[in-house]
Amino acid sequence: MNAGIVILVAVALAALVLIVAAYLRRRTPDDHVDSFRRQIDALSPQARRPTIGKMNPPEPSPADDDGDDAP
């Protein structure tokens, strides 16, 4: 009975290793290139524009509500 369990665990472990190896082998270098392109696109000025707009509030108008130029 114990030998059967050991064999079953060994077969399951071997199957898991084969599945992981097949998955890693299936990945192509294009996956890395696409990932790099997505990262660069995220750094582009168009992608950063909404964030920069949130960080830099709009400039106040030169005229105050009371018309006085003193701070």
MARBA-3410 file (N, C-alpha, C, O; in Angstrom, 1 decimal):
71
0.8,-1.2,0.0,0.0,0.0,0.0,0.9,1.3,0.0,0.6,2.2,-0.7 ~ 1.9,1.3,0.8,2.8,2.4,0.9,3.5,2.6,-0.4,3.8,3.8,-0.9 ~ 3.9,1.6,-1.1,4.6,1.6,-2.4,3.7,2.2,-3.4,4.2,3.0,-4.3 ~ 2.5,1.9,-3.4,1.5,2.5,-4.3,1.4,4.0,-4.2,1.3,4.7,-5.2 ~ 1.3,4.4,-3.0,1.2,5.9,-2.7,2.5,6.6,-3.2,2.4,7.7,-3.8
3.6,6.0,-2.9,4.9,6.6,-3.4,4.9,6.7,-4.9,5.3,7.7,-5.4 ~ 4.5,5.7,-5.6,4.5,5.7,-7.0,3.5,6.7,-7.5,3.8,7.4,-8.5 ~ 2.3,6.8,-6.9,1.3,7.8,-7.3,1.8,9.2,-7.2,1.6,10.0,-8.0 ~ 2.5,9.5,-6.1,3.0,10.8,-5.8,4.1,11.1,-6.8,4.2,12.2,-7.4 ~ 5.0,10.1,-7.1,6.1,10.3,-8.1,5.5,10.6,-9.5,6.0,11.5,-10.2
4.5,9.9,-9.9,3.8,10.1,-11.2,3.2,11.5,-11.2,3.3,12.2,-12.3 ~ 2.5,11.9,-10.2,1.9,13.2,-10.1,2.9,14.3,-10.2,2.7,15.3,-10.9 ~ 4.0,14.1,-9.5,5.1,15.1,-9.5,5.7,15.2,-10.9,6.0,16.3,-11.4 ~ 5.9,14.1,-11.6,6.5,14.1,-12.9,5.5,14.8,-13.9,6.0,15.5,-14.8 ~ 4.2,14.5,-13.8,3.3,15.2,-14.6,3.3,16.7,-14.4,3.2,17.4,-15.4
3.4,17.1,-13.2,3.4,18.5,-12.9,4.7,19.2,-13.5,4.6,20.3,-14.1 ~ 5.8,18.5,-13.4,7.0,19.0,-14.0,6.9,19.1,-15.5,7.3,20.1,-16.1 ~ 6.3,18.1,-16.1,6.1,18.2,-17.6,5.1,19.3,-18.0,5.4,20.0,-19.0 ~ 4.1,19.5,-17.3,3.2,20.6,-17.6,3.8,22.0,-17.5,3.7,22.8,-18.3 ~ 4.6,22.2,-16.4,5.3,23.4,-16.2,6.3,23.6,-17.3,6.5,24.7,-17.9
7.1,22.6,-17.7,8.1,22.7,-18.7,7.4,23.0,-20.1,8.0,23.8,-20.8 ~ 6.3,22.4,-20.4,5.6,22.7,-21.6,5.1,24.1,-21.7,5.2,24.8,-22.7 ~ 4.6,24.6,-20.6,4.2,26.0,-20.5,5.3,27.0,-20.7,5.2,27.9,-21.5 ~ 6.4,26.7,-20.1,7.6,27.6,-20.2,8.2,27.5,-21.6,8.7,28.5,-22.1 ~ 8.1,26.4,-22.2,8.7,26.2,-23.6,7.8,26.9,-24.6,8.2,27.4,-25.6
6.5,26.9,-24.3,5.5,27.5,-25.2,5.7,29.0,-25.3,5.3,29.6,-26.4 ~ 6.1,29.7,-24.3,6.3,31.1,-24.3,7.3,31.5,-25.3,8.4,30.8,-25.5 ~ 7.1,32.5,-26.0,8.0,33.0,-27.1,8.6,34.3,-26.7,8.2,35.0,-25.8 ~ 9.7,34.6,-27.4,10.4,35.9,-27.1,9.5,37.1,-27.3,9.6,38.2,-26.8 ~ 8.5,36.9,-28.2,7.5,38.0,-28.5,6.8,38.4,-27.2,6.4,39.6,-27.1
6.6,37.5,-26.3,5.9,37.9,-25.1,6.7,38.9,-24.3,6.1,39.8,-23.7 ~ 8.0,38.8,-24.3,8.8,39.7,-23.6,8.8,41.1,-24.4,8.9,42.1,-23.7 ~ 8.8,41.0,-25.7,8.8,42.3,-26.5,7.5,43.0,-26.3,7.5,44.2,-26.1 ~ 6.4,42.3,-26.3,5.1,42.9,-26.0,5.0,43.5,-24.6,4.5,44.6,-24.4 ~ 5.6,42.8,-23.6,5.6,43.4,-22.3,6.4,44.6,-22.2,6.0,45.6,-21.6
7.6,44.7,-22.9,8.4,45.8,-22.9,7.7,47.0,-23.6,7.8,48.1,-23.1 ~ 7.0,46.7,-24.7,6.3,47.8,-25.4,5.2,48.3,-24.5,4.9,49.5,-24.6 ~ 4.5,47.5,-23.8,3.4,48.0,-22.9,4.0,48.9,-21.8,3.4,49.9,-21.5 ~ 5.2,48.5,-21.3,5.8,49.4,-20.3,6.2,50.7,-20.9,6.1,51.7,-20.2 ~ 6.8,50.7,-22.1,7.2,51.9,-22.7,6.0,52.8,-23.0,6.0,54.0,-22.8
4.9,52.2,-23.5,3.7,52.9,-23.8,3.1,53.6,-22.5,2.6,54.7,-22.6 ~ 3.3,52.9,-21.4,2.8,53.5,-20.1,3.6,54.7,-19.7,3.2,55.5,-19.0 ~ 4.9,54.8,-20.2,5.7,55.9,-19.9,5.6,57.0,-20.9,6.3,58.1,-20.7 ~ 4.9,56.9,-21.9,4.8,57.9,-22.9,4.1,59.2,-22.4,3.4,59.1,-21.4 ~ 4.4,60.3,-23.0,3.8,61.6,-22.5,2.3,61.5,-22.6,1.6,62.1,-21.7
1.7,60.9,-23.6,0.2,60.8,-23.6,-0.3,60.0,-22.4,-1.4,60.4,-21.9 ~ 0.4,59.0,-22.0,-0.1,58.2,-20.9,0.1,59.0,-19.6,-0.7,58.8,-18.6 ~ 1.1,59.8,-19.5,1.4,60.5,-18.2,0.6,61.8,-18.1,0.4,62.3,-17.0 ~ 0.0,62.3,-19.2,-0.7,63.6,-19.2,-1.8,63.7,-18.1,-1.8,64.7,-17.4 ~ -2.7,62.7,-18.0,-3.7,62.8,-16.9,-3.1,62.9,-15.5,-3.6,63.6,-14.6
-2.0,62.1,-15.3,-1.4,62.1,-14.0,-0.7,63.5,-13.7,-0.8,64.0,-12.6 ~ 0.0,64.0,-14.7,0.6,65.3,-14.5,-0.4,66.4,-14.3,-0.2,67.3,-13.5 ~ -1.6,66.3,-15.0,-2.6,67.3,-14.8,-3.2,67.2,-13.3,-3.6,68.3,-12.8 ~ -3.2,66.1,-12.7,-3.7,66.0,-11.3,-2.6,66.5,-10.4,-3.0,67.1,-9.3 ~ -1.3,66.4,-10.7,-0.3,66.8,-9.8,-0.1,68.3,-9.9,0.2,69.0,-8.9
-0.3,68.9,-11.1,-0.1,70.4,-11.3,-1.5,71.0,-11.4,-2.1,71.0,-12.4 ~ -2.0,71.6,-10.3,-3.3,72.2,-10.4,-3.2,73.4,-11.3,-2.1,74.0,-11.6 ~ -4.3,73.8,-11.9,-4.4,74.9,-12.8,-3.9,76.2,-12.1,-4.1,76.4,-10.9 ~ -3.2,77.1,-12.9,-2.7,78.3,-12.4,-3.9,79.2,-12.0,-4.9,79.3,-12.7 ~ -3.8,79.9,-10.9,-4.9,80.9,-10.5,-5.0,82.0,-11.5,-3.9,82.4,-12.1
-6.1,82.6,-11.7,-6.3,83.7,-12.6,-5.6,84.9,-12.0,-5.5,85.0,-10.8 ~ -5.0,85.8,-12.8,-4.3,86.9,-12.3,-5.1,87.9,-11.5,-4.6,88.6,-10.6 ~ -6.4,88.0,-11.8,-7.3,88.9,-11.0,-7.9,88.2,-9.9,-8.5,87.1,-10.1 ~ -7.8,88.7,-8.7,-8.5,88.1,-7.5,-10.0,88.5,-7.5,-10.4,89.3,-8.4 ~ -10.7,87.9,-6.6,-12.2,88.2,-6.6,-12.4,89.7,-6.2,-13.4,90.3,-6.6
-11.6,90.2,-5.3,-11.8,91.6,-4.8,-11.2,92.6,-5.7,-11.3,93.8,-5.4 ~ -10.4,92.2,-6.7,-9.8,93.2,-7.6,-8.4,93.8,-7.1,-7.8,94.5,-7.8 ~ -8.0,93.4,-5.9,-6.8,93.9,-5.3,-5.7,93.0,-5.7,-5.8,91.7,-5.6 ~ -4.5,93.5,-6.2,-3.4,92.7,-6.6,-2.5,92.3,-5.5,-1.6,91.6,-5.7 ~ -2.7,92.8,-4.3,-1.9,92.5,-3.1,-2.2,91.1,-2.7,-3.3,90.6,-2.7
-1.1,90.3,-2.3,-1.4,89.0,-1.8,-2.1,88.9,-0.5,-2.4,87.8,0.0
END
